[in-house]
Amino acid sequence: MKNSKVATRYARALMDLAMEQKNIDSVLGDMNMLAATCTESHDFRLLLDSPIVKAEKKIAIFEQVFEQFEKLTMSFTALIIKNGRESDLPAIAEAFQSQVKEERGIVPITLTSATALDSATKDAIIKKVQAGVDGQLEVSEQIDESLIGGFMVQMGDMRVDASVSSQLNNLKQRLTR
């Protein structure tokens, strides 16, 4: 929990600077690349987490690997590394992405179903969700066969569970009371 607060605060500071310099899109591109690199490269994550590699060496590696980064992004990551928070960089990148989406009125939702939904069903679900949301929905779909049937919609901390497995669990709880 503490790391997410740290990441959110650092991301907010970067967001404020990017807005002030009017280069949010460039910094967002940099944060997307950083997040992708952290996800895809186990060795890169080991570098970030390594207490053996000194901060100056990590900054030099960052400057070579991410030479296309904006000056603001490079200065920001150097500051993070100097403060010993480089292991928080993946979380900071994700928090920055979320804050940009929030600033632009984009609401990410996850639609999970037991099987792939046909377009009419998916559109009907999205239309219902859109009616209760201000902003543009960004829908990601997942398949989870353990739902048996039906679907779940996850939006931030809110979850609508209309799955068969959930209904069966509810019925089981009512019968065993």
N, C-alpha and C positions, 0 to 999 in steps of 0.2 A: 504494500500500500504506500509506503514511504517513497519508493522509487517512482511510482506513478505521479505523486505530488511533485517530486523534483522534476520529472520529465515535463509535466504540464507547465510548471513555472518557467523552465528554460525555453520550452516551445513558445510560450506566450511572449517572452522577451524577444525571441527571434521574430515572431510574428509582428510585434510592434515595430521593430527595426525595419523589417521588410516593407511594411505598410508605409513607414516614414520615407523610405527610399524608393517607393513605388516599383518594387521588383519582386512581388510575391510569387508570380509565376515562375521566375527563374529559381528562386530559393526553393519553391515547391518541387521543381524538377530535380534539384540537388538532393532534397530530402527523400524523394522517391528513389533516386539512385542509391543513396546511402542505405535506405531500408532494404532495398532489393539485394544489395551487396551483403548486408548482414544476414539476410535470410538464406542466400545462395552459397555463401562461402563460410564453411566451418573454420577455416584457417584465419579468416579475417576476424571472426568472433573471438578466437583464441588470442589474437593480437590485442584486441580491445580489452580483454579480461586479464591479460598478462601483467603481473606486477614486476616482472623482470625487465621488460622493455621500458626504457626511460621515456618520459613525456616528449623530450626533444626528438627522439628517434621516431616516435609515433607520429608526431607532427610532420616530420620529413617524409614519412611513408604516405601520410594523407595527401601531402602536397604533390607527390608523384602519382599516386593512384587516382586522385580526384583533381587533376590539374585544370579541368574544365569548369570546376565549381566557381560560382560567383565569389567576389572578394569578401562580401559579407558572410557567406556560408563558411568560407575557409577561415576567416577570423573567428567566427563563432565556434567552429569545431576546435580550433587551436586553444581557445579560451576554456572550452569544456575539458580538453585533455590536460591543460595546465592545472585545472582545478581538481584533477583526479576523478572526473566523472565520465570518462570515455566509455565505460561499460554501460552507461545509461543512454548512449547515443541512439541505439535502435528504438528505445522507448520514446526518446525525444522526437525522433523522426516521425514515428506513428502519431504522437500527440500533435505535432505540427500539421500533419496531413488532416487529422480530425478537426483541428481549429480552422483550417482553411475551408474545409467543407461546411463547417458551421457558419463561418463568416459569409459564405456564398449561398447559404440557404439550402444546402444539399443534405438530405437526411438518408443515411445508409440503413438499409434493412436487409435482413437475411430471410429468405423464404426456403424453408426446409420441407421436403415432402418424401414420401416413401418411394415414389417413382417419379419419373419426369412428367411434369404437368403439361397438358396441351395449352396452346396459346390462349384460348378462350377462358379457361379456368384461371390461368395465371393473370390475365388482364382483369378478370372480375375481382380477384383478391387484391391486386394492386390498386384498382379503382376504389375499393372499400377503404383500404389503408390511406390512400391519398386524400380521401374526404375528411379524415381527421387530422391531417398534417399540413402545416404551413411549410411550403418549400417544395423542392424537387426531390423525388425519391431516387435513390441509387440502389438498385436491387441486385443482390447476389443470390444465386440459387445453389442449394445443396441437396443431395440425395442421401437419405438415412433410412435404410430398409427396416430398422428396428421400430419405426413409427407404425408399421403395418399398413396404415392407410391414413388419409387426411393430410394435414400440413401444420407447420408452426411458422409464425412470423416473429422475428426478433428485431426490435428497434430500440437500440440503447439498452436501458434497463427493463424495458417492457417486453413481455412475451405473450403472444396469443397462441395457445396450444389447442388445436382442433384435430389432434391425431387420435387414431383408434387406440393406440397403446395407452395414451393418457386417459381416455374414457374407460378403458378396461381397468386401469389402476384405480381410478376413482370409484368404479363399481365395486371392485374388490375391497377397498377400504370401507365402503358403506356396508357391505355384507358381513365384514368381519368385526364390526363394532359391537 
